[in-house]
Amino acid sequence: MPTLEWIGKSKVINHHQEVPFRVLDRKYSFDENGQHSEDNGSENMIIRGDNLEALKALLPRYEGRVKCIY
């Protein structure tokens, strides 16, 4: 089976395990008219921050449901 190799791979291969889990803090949402609502039933999110921390925060909710993230 083919593998990817690069200099320093052994140092970063398990880096994700060192990043702690975070809890997402919902700040606000708006509808198509610009009106604020607390919960409109939408699963759309904009997450600001480090991508690895964001992915780990989404893991409990979406584990096994996502095939590809780019």
Sequence and secondary structure as in RCSB ss.txt:
>XXXX:A:sequence
MPTLEWIGKSKVINHHQEVPFRVLDRKYSFDENGQHSEDNGSENMIIRGDNLEALKALLPRYEGRVKCIY
>XXXX:A:secstr
      TTHHHHTTGGGTS          B TTS B S  S       S HHHHHHHHHHHHTTT S   
